[in-house]
């Protein structure tokens, strides 16, 4: 029996729970990295006397860090045979390299998180059979919400407490990754990738350990290493069988990241200018961050029932409707309700996208496909704070929400029309990829 077939036959075991926990911690710290900057920006606006466009540019610098590291690392994630566990060791390394710069400026925070988010989902998805994979990957991204809640607590307790509180808050977000450097050493390399690269004996050993821990008879497969095939070039992502999935993934990621960061970077400021000071409160921040968790959980539930592309499109449309409701809100209660709904659906969209994207590409191109899609998405995250800062004085509140809603609806339509069905499809079925 092949390595891929043995993985498909595995039940969900304690080993998979361990993967979910360790990978989820990585996303928790990424969420903390990303969200804490939103609490630092108001202090920087006051201390550094920044106007709207300048503040938007500073906020975009964080996501520029995501793009600079996340995209190239995803593209290179499978190129080095000598480093073995490159895909789950390098993200933590990328965080440590930039840790020393946290005190003077916030933008390097983005460097630490970009690699983690890009690589961890495609890596862990390769350990899970098709019948569990969608829910597993969507649940994995749900750990982001714990990071956002922690950021809210730090942001309200530490940042206003002292003039340099924002510096300490940013610095504290870097220390938990030191634990991950140790924990990640316990994670094996993907057996699918090892088998593909010719390291069949090691792949067999890893799968055999998982089977034994699950109380299953160890399956038989060849234990002799074979010559590694040539690496597939990035241009294969644009071959006839994959180009539709590649471009669709770019549009899907671009739509959600542009809208997400446009909404959640500027909503507090825009609503306060309308007299809705509730968006400045601790209760509002905690409420919208806690709403992320059921959003991710519902996406995990629906990915295997409604399908990946259906779940993504549904949550995008619901997010657009929530944004319209937010724009029309006239009372603090309405702002809170639609803020919670917006957080629920926008984060649920990410749960669906993280489950969907790794399945769009074969094993040899999965990390690079995910990395490039994530890099394109960061363009949206980089552009949206700056564009909204420039657009708001010209078009006002309706223009900002109208643009982001239109982009969300366009992303939903592109996903439904051009996105292939991937649920229940084996990750290594090259013929199925060629037919999509």
FENTA-V989337 format. One record per residue. PHI is phi as a letter, one per 40 degrees, with the letter a starting at -180 (NA if undefined). Layout:
# FENTA-V989337
PHI ; PHI
This chain:
# FENTA-V989337
NA ; c ; d ; c ; c ; c ; c ; c ; c ; c ; c ; c ; b ; c ; c ; c ; c ; c ; d ; c ; c ; c ; c ; c ; c ; c ; c ; c ; c ; c ; c ; c ; d ; c ; c ; c ; c ; c ; c ; c ; d ; d ; c ; c ; d ; c ; c ; b ; f ; c ; c ; d ; c ; c ; c ; c ; c ; c ; c ; c ; c ; c ; c ; c ; c ; d ; c ; c ; b ; c ; c ; c ; c ; c ; c ; c ; c ; b ; c ; b ; c ; c ; c ; g ; c ; d ; c ; b ; c ; c ; d ; c ; c ; c ; c ; c ; d ; c ; c ; c ; c ; c ; c ; c ; a ; c ; d ; c ; d ; c ; c ; c ; c ; c ; c ; d ; c ; c ; c ; c ; c ; c ; c ; c ; c ; c ; c ; b ; c ; d ; c ; b ; c ; c ; c ; c ; c ; c ; c ; d ; c ; c ; c ; d ; c ; c ; c ; c ; c ; c ; c ; c ; c ; c ; c ; c ; c ; b ; c ; c ; c ; a ; d ; c ; c ; c ; c ; c ; c ; c ; c ; c ; c ; c ; c ; d ; c ; c ; c ; c ; d ; c ; c ; c ; c ; c ; c ; c ; c ; c ; c ; c ; c ; d ; c ; c ; c ; g ; c ; c ; c ; c ; c ; c ; c ; c ; c ; c ; c ; c ; c ; c ; c ; c ; g ; b ; c ; c ; c ; b ; a ; c ; b ; b ; c ; b ; c ; c ; c ; c ; c ; c ; c ; c ; c ; c ; c ; b ; c ; d ; c ; b ; c ; c ; c ; c ; c ; c ; c ; c ; c ; c ; c ; c ; c ; c ; c ; d ; c ; d ; c ; c ; c ; c ; c ; b ; d ; d ; c ; c ; c ; c ; c ; c ; g ; c ; c ; d ; c ; c ; c ; c ; c ; c ; c ; c ; c ; c ; c ; c ; c ; c ; c ; c ; c ; c ; c ; c ; c ; c ; c ; c ; d ; c ; b ; c ; g ; c ; c ; c ; c ; c ; c ; c ; c ; c ; c ; c ; c ; c ; c ; c ; c ; c ; c ; c ; c ; c ; c ; b ; b ; d ; c ; c ; d ; c ; c ; c ; c ; c ; c ; c ; c ; d ; c ; c ; c ; c ; c ; c ; d ; c ; c ; c ; c ; c ; d ; c ; c ; c ; b ; c ; d ; c ; b ; c ; c ; c ; c ; c ; c ; c ; c ; c ; c ; c ; c ; c ; c ; c ; c ; c ; c ; c ; c ; c ; c ; c ; c ; c ; c ; d ; c ; c ; b ; g ; d ; c ; c ; c ; c ; c ; c ; c ; c ; c ; c ; c ; c ; c ; c ; c ; c ; c ; c ; c ; c ; b ; c ; c ; c ; b ; c ; g ; c ; d ; c ; b ; c ; c ; c ; c ; c ; c ; c ; c
